[in-house]
Amino acid sequence: MADSSKLKQKLDIVSYAVAAALVVAVLALPSFVSSTGSTTQDEVRKRLIKLEEKVTEANRDPAPETPQWSSEVRALWSVSSSGERTSWVTENKPASLRLWNDIPAAVAAHAPGGVVSIELVRDSQKKSPMLRVTGKLSSKNQHIEVEQIVLEKKAGDGEFNKVEGFESVEDFIYEDSDVLPGQTYGYRFVSSAVPAQVADGLPAPILDAAATTMNSNELLIENPVPMDLVVKVGSYADEQIEPKLLGQILYWDYSAAKKVTLRTRGPDGAWGKGFAFGEAHNGKPRFGIRRIVPEKDSKYHGVTIDDHLTGKRIVFKKETTSLPSIDSWDTVESAFEVPDKPEEPEEPGKTGAAKGTAKGTAKPSAKKPVVKPASTEKTATSGKKPKPAKETPKKRPGGRKRPGFE
């Protein structure tokens, strides 16, 4: 009995201890919960402040532009409001967007150019005739860049050869002083091209391999390059004593830019050895009679003239029937059509005479390549004449038609 009484007392003590612990826990719980709640509210308040700052900063930046295809996507996925309102179900297929560069490559065109004209020019500085050759590229060229133009020349019935020192990649005017009096010449050119450059991302133009090089027309002069001097021997006077010349002398005076003609009026005015004539050169006339030999069996037969400017000796004989000319000839032109510039749009407010006027009818200017110095002389013989029509080209004095370019 005593043991059970002691056990009962111990259980009561344990019960009181547990009860006391529970009371203490219940009393401490409100203060703990209050402390935790206060901490949570501070964190929420701080995060709300940060969120407001981000929203304010986001509102400062402009809204991104709406893509052009957004309206199509909205229309594709919009639900019609007509009829019964059903659930959000649509039979439209899922939308897909694909972007690619569908710009096709341009087709490049390289057409033959043309030698437009050959003009005779008397160079007053060099005191010699020269040929001014004008060449133009075709107006049908598109999406190309001309890399090189090779000018070719031939003398008489010879072959075409490259003109050394010629450089050009556009319309040109070439002055050829390497010509001989009494000789005919012809010209043509070959143009080489590549596709034109384009902006990054665009396809390069397509140029056919056969069109990379194109040959122009061939333009020839019919009349030879004129002489500076012609002596027509009529007869001889005083053949047994001191032969003299009766006839006619024609020469080109570069200082006066004209032809000069001298004639004898009889034996008293006949020209003998030492007779000098022509414009001044180094303080004396350019030409002089070196000797007159009437005998046909002599190796010096004929009238020998000294040209002090060129240092040459020229022999003229009485028996010669066809003598070269010193007269200038008209510009030789081909039927190659020089393209006109397109009409410029009329400016608003302009009426009257300006209305309907084609401002672009002028021919494109030709740039002379840096090859040889141009002549500064302006003579009446070097003026250009209107071009012949394609159907009926003009005839030369000999009756032959000018060579044409089709």
C-alpha positions in Angstrom: 0.0 0.0 0.0 2.8 2.3 0.8 4.3 1.8 -2.7 1.1 2.6 -4.5 0.6 5.8 -2.5 4.1 7.0 -3.5 3.5 6.2 -7.2 0.3 8.1 -7.1 2.1 11.2 -5.6 4.7 11.0 -8.4 2.1 10.9 -11.1 0.4 13.9 -9.7 3.6 15.8 -9.7 4.2 14.9 -13.4 0.7 16.0 -14.3 1.1 19.3 -12.6 4.5 19.8 -14.4 3.0 19.0 -17.8 0.0 21.3 -17.1 2.4 24.1 -16.2 4.4 23.6 -19.4 1.2 23.8 -21.5 0.1 27.0 -19.7 3.5 28.6 -20.4 3.4 27.6 -24.1 -0.1 29.0 -24.5 0.9 32.3 -22.9 4.1 32.6 -25.1 2.5 31.7 -28.4 0.8 35.2 -29.1 4.0 37.0 -28.7 5.9 34.6 -31.0 3.2 34.9 -33.7 3.1 38.6 -33.4 6.9 38.8 -33.9 6.8 36.5 -37.0 3.9 38.5 -38.5 5.7 41.7 -38.1 8.7 40.4 -39.9 6.7 39.1 -42.8 4.9 42.5 -43.3 8.2 44.3 -43.4 9.5 42.0 -46.2 6.3 42.3 -48.2 6.4 46.1 -47.8 10.0 46.2 -49.1 9.2 44.0 -52.1 6.2 46.1 -53.0 8.5 49.2 -53.0 11.0 47.4 -55.3 8.1 46.3 -57.6 6.8 49.9 -57.8 10.3 51.1 -58.8 10.5 48.5 -61.6 7.1 49.4 -62.9 7.9 53.1 -62.9 11.2 52.4 -64.7 9.4 50.2 -67.3 6.9 52.9 -68.0 9.7 55.3 -69.0 10.8 53.1 -71.9 8.7 53.3 -75.1 6.6 50.4 -75.9 8.0 48.1 -78.6 6.6 48.6 -82.1 4.0 46.1 -83.1 5.3 43.8 -85.9 3.5 44.2 -89.2 2.3 40.6 -89.1 0.7 40.9 -85.7 -2.6 42.1 -87.2 -2.7 39.0 -89.4 -2.0 36.7 -86.4 -4.8 38.5 -84.4 -7.2 38.1 -87.3 -6.3 34.4 -87.7 -6.9 33.7 -84.0 -9.9 35.9 -83.4 -13.2 34.2 -82.5 -16.3 35.4 -84.3 -18.9 37.1 -82.0 -21.8 36.1 -84.1 -23.9 33.2 -83.2 -23.8 31.3 -80.0 -20.9 31.9 -77.7 -19.1 28.6 -77.4 -16.0 27.6 -75.4 -12.6 28.8 -76.5 -12.1 26.3 -79.2 -11.2 27.2 -82.8 -10.6 25.1 -85.9 -7.9 27.4 -87.3 -4.6 25.7 -87.8 -1.6 26.9 -85.7 0.0 30.0 -87.2 3.6 30.0 -88.4 5.8 32.8 -89.6 8.7 32.5 -92.0 10.9 35.3 -93.1 13.3 35.1 -96.1 14.9 37.2 -98.9 12.8 36.6 -102.0 14.4 39.4 -104.2 15.5 37.8 -107.5 18.9 38.6 -108.9 18.9 41.3 -111.7 19.8 40.3 -115.2 22.9 42.3 -116.4 23.1 43.4 -120.0 26.3 44.4 -121.9 25.7 45.6 -125.5 28.3 46.6 -128.1 29.4 50.2 -128.2 30.3 52.2 -131.3 33.0 54.4 -132.8 30.8 57.4 -133.5 33.1 59.7 -135.6 36.6 60.3 -136.9 37.5 64.0 -137.3 40.5 65.5 -139.0 42.2 68.2 -136.9 45.2 70.4 -137.8 47.4 70.6 -134.7 48.8 74.1 -134.6 51.3 73.2 -131.8 52.8 70.1 -133.4 52.2 71.5 -137.0 50.8 68.2 -138.2 47.4 66.7 -138.9 45.8 64.3 -136.4 42.6 62.2 -136.1 40.1 62.7 -133.3 38.2 59.5 -132.6 35.0 59.5 -130.6 33.7 56.3 -129.0 30.5 55.7 -126.9 29.2 52.8 -124.9 25.7 51.4 -125.6 22.7 52.8 -123.8 21.4 49.3 -123.4 24.0 48.4 -120.8 22.4 47.6 -117.4 23.7 46.4 -114.0 27.4 46.3 -115.2 30.7 48.0 -114.6 33.0 48.4 -117.6 36.5 47.3 -116.4 38.5 48.1 -119.6 38.2 49.5 -123.1 40.8 48.4 -125.7 41.1 50.7 -128.7 42.3 49.1 -131.9 43.6 50.8 -135.1 44.6 49.8 -138.5 46.4 51.5 -141.4 45.2 51.0 -145.0 44.4 47.3 -145.6 46.5 46.1 -142.7 45.3 44.3 -139.5 43.9 45.9 -136.4 46.4 46.4 -133.6 46.0 47.6 -130.0 46.7 51.3 -129.4 49.3 51.5 -126.7 48.8 54.1 -123.9 45.0 54.3 -124.3 43.0 54.1 -121.0 39.3 54.6 -120.5 36.3 52.8 -119.0 33.6 55.2 -120.4 32.7 57.3 -123.4 35.9 58.7 -124.8 37.6 61.1 -127.3 41.0 60.0 -128.4 43.3 62.3 -130.4 45.7 60.2 -132.6 48.7 62.1 -133.7 50.6 59.0 -134.8 49.3 59.2 -138.4 51.1 59.6 -141.7 49.9 61.9 -144.6 48.5 60.0 -147.5 47.4 57.0 -145.4 43.9 55.9 -144.5 43.0 54.6 -141.0 40.3 52.7 -139.2 39.3 52.2 -135.6 37.3 49.9 -133.3 37.2 49.0 -129.6 36.5 46.1 -127.3 34.8 46.7 -124.0 35.1 44.3 -121.0 32.5 44.3 -118.2 31.6 42.6 -114.9 28.3 42.6 -112.9 27.8 45.8 -111.0 28.3 45.9 -107.2 25.2 45.8 -105.0 24.4 46.5 -101.4 25.1 43.8 -98.7 22.4 41.2 -98.6 21.2 41.6 -102.2 22.0 39.1 -104.9 24.6 40.1 -107.5 23.4 40.7 -111.1 23.7 37.8 -113.5 25.9 38.5 -116.6 26.1 35.9 -119.3 29.7 34.7 -119.9 29.4 35.4 -123.6 28.6 39.1 -122.9 31.7 39.9 -120.8 33.5 41.3 -123.8 31.8 43.1 -126.7 33.3 44.3 -130.0 32.2 47.7 -131.4 31.7 48.6 -135.1 34.6 49.4 -137.4 34.8 52.9 -138.7 37.2 53.8 -141.6 38.2 57.0 -143.3 37.9 57.0 -147.1 40.1 60.0 -147.8 43.7 59.7 -146.7 45.3 62.0 -144.1 46.2 65.2 -146.0 49.7 66.4 -146.9 51.3 69.6 -145.7 52.8 70.2 -149.1 52.0 69.3 -152.7 54.1 70.5 -155.8 52.5 70.1 -159.2 55.3 70.1 -161.8 54.0 71.7 -165.0 57.3 72.0 -167.0 60.9 73.1 -166.7 62.6 76.3 -167.9 66.3 76.8 -168.8 66.9 73.1 -168.7 70.4 73.4 -170.3 71.7 76.2 -168.0 70.0 76.1 -164.6 66.6 74.2 -164.6 63.7 76.1 -163.1 60.2 74.9 -162.1 57.0 76.0 -163.7 53.8 74.8 -162.0 51.9 75.1 -158.8 52.8 74.8 -155.1 50.2 74.2 -152.4 51.0 74.1 -148.6 49.2 74.4 -145.3 50.0 77.4 -143.2 49.4 76.5 -139.6 49.9 80.0 -138.2 47.2 81.3 -140.5 45.2 78.0 -140.4 44.6 77.9 -144.2 45.8 76.5 -147.4 48.3 78.7 -149.5 48.6 78.4 -153.3 51.6 79.7 -155.3 51.6 79.7 -159.1 54.3 80.7 -161.7 53.3 83.3 -164.3 55.9 82.4 -166.9 59.6 81.7 -167.3 60.5 85.0 -165.7 58.8 84.0 -162.5 59.9 80.3 -162.5 61.3 78.9 -159.3 64.9 77.8 -159.1 67.2 76.0 -156.7 67.1 77.7 -153.3 63.6 79.1 -153.6 62.1 79.2 -150.1 58.5 79.4 -149.0 56.1 78.5 -146.1 55.6 79.8 -142.6 58.7 80.7 -140.5 60.6 77.9 -138.7 63.7 78.8 -136.7 64.0 82.1 -138.4 63.6 80.9 -142.0 60.8 79.5 -144.2 59.8 75.9 -143.6 60.2 74.7 -147.2 63.0 75.2 -149.8 63.8 73.8 -153.2 67.0 71.7 -152.9 67.4 70.7 -156.5 65.6 70.4 -159.9 66.6 67.6 -162.2 64.6 67.2 -165.4 66.5 64.1 -166.7 64.4 61.0 -166.2 67.4 58.6 -166.1 68.9 60.4 -163.1 68.4 59.1 -159.6 67.7 62.6 -158.5 65.0 63.1 -161.2 62.2 65.5 -160.2 61.9 68.5 -157.8 63.4 67.8 -154.3 61.9 69.9 -151.5 63.5 70.2 -148.0 61.1 70.3 -145.1 63.1 72.0 -142.4 60.4 71.3 -139.7 60.4 67.5 -140.1 63.9 67.2 -141.5 62.5 65.2 -144.5 63.1 65.5 -148.2 60.1 65.1 -150.5 60.4 64.5 -154.3 57.7 65.5 -156.8 57.8 64.5 -160.5 56.1 65.8 -163.6 55.0 62.4 -164.6 52.9 61.9 -161.4 49.2 62.1 -162.2 47.6 61.4 -158.8 48.9 63.6 -156.1 47.8 63.6 -152.5 45.7 66.4 -151.3 46.3 69.0 -148.6 42.6 69.8 -148.3 40.8 68.9 -145.2 37.7 66.6 -145.3 34.4 66.4 -143.5 34.1 64.4 -140.3 33.4 60.7 -141.0 30.4 59.5 -138.9 28.8 56.2 -138.3 25.2 55.3 -137.9 25.7 54.4 -134.3 22.9 56.2 -132.4 24.0 58.2 -129.4 21.4 57.7 -126.7 19.4 60.6 -125.4 19.0 61.3 -121.7 15.5 60.5 -120.4 13.2 63.4 -119.9 13.3 65.0 -116.5 10.0 65.4 -114.6 8.5 68.8 -115.0 8.8 70.9 -111.9 5.5 72.1 -110.4 4.5 75.6 -111.2 6.4 75.8 -114.5 4.2 76.4 -117.6 4.4 78.0 -121.0 7.5 77.4 -123.1 9.0 75.1 -120.4 6.0 72.8 -120.6 6.5 69.7 -122.6 10.2 70.5 -123.3 12.5 67.5 -123.2 15.4 68.7 -121.1 17.3 65.5 -121.6 17.8 65.6 -125.4 21.4 66.6 -125.1 24.0 64.0 -125.8 26.0 62.6 -122.9 29.4 64.3 -122.5 32.4 62.3 -123.5 35.4 62.3 -121.2 38.8 62.2 -122.9 41.2 59.6 -121.5 44.6 60.8 -120.4 46.6 59.6 -123.3 47.7 62.4 -125.5 47.3 66.2 -125.3 44.4 67.7 -127.1 44.7 70.3 -129.7 43.7 73.9 -128.8 43.2 74.9 -132.4 39.6 75.6 -133.6 39.3 75.6 -137.4 36.4 75.6 -139.7 37.5 72.3 -141.2 37.1 70.5 -137.9 33.4 71.3 -137.3 31.0 68.4 -137.0 28.1 68.0 -139.4 24.7 66.4 -138.8 24.8 62.7 -138.6 23.5 60.7 -141.7 20.3 58.8 -141.3 20.5 55.0 -141.0 18.4 54.3 -144.0 20.1 56.7 -146.4 23.7 57.4 -145.3 25.4 60.3 -147.1 27.9 59.6 -149.9 31.4 60.8 -150.0 32.7 62.9 -152.9 33.9 59.7 -154.6 30.4 58.3 -154.6 31.0 55.6 -152.0 28.7 55.4 -149.0 30.1 56.0 -145.5 30.6 52.8 -143.5 27.6 52.3 -141.2 27.1 50.7 -137.8 24.0 48.6 -137.3 
